[in-house]
């Protein structure tokens, strides 16, 4: 039973270290997915404290079978979704995109990019230098506890890598990945004078972190993008466990949403 105490300590340490490395407001910390590690530490500690009561041993056999069945099904579903998450369609250098969409991923309470998003920006800058005719949209609005719209930080960060200001457009309203794509199409349409249908048919590269890329591509295709490829940025090792755990739940949620509602559907 000492394992429960060890897990409680490890989960709590992981939560604290993440918050130190990527500071948020107090409310932001406990309403973000990363707070799950704190609550898991609480659950493990409670189980450790109740170890002398032998509640599991005294439980009915039917309850034990149900718990193991649910846990096993959850592991299987998570594993299948993780496989899809780890196999996005990656750019190979031959796509010659007209547009690049750089997806936001959060800023700190001090209006600075997180380490994961910094890597997105660096990868996007390299990709834009390789494709000098492409125009980039940085997309991200103001989160509930954020100090400003994320695009306000993304745009100068990308330009600091030597990307000309005229090649960087900002979209500052999106609250999630679906809106990232919806509003980016609108921005590109207004910038180029082309219809939304023409933008959707154009070759487009999407830049985000590796854990997020498969879901972003799937959303883009469902929303009507006809020629989209992904450009992947590595996730800092500290955030890998948190990022992929969250992404599994998001991917499952997306599957259920498509199954039950048929959405998201094409923009036009």
Order of alpha helices (4+ residues) and beta strands (2+ residues): alpha-alpha-alpha-alpha-alpha-beta-alpha-beta-alpha-beta-alpha-alpha-beta-alpha-beta-alpha
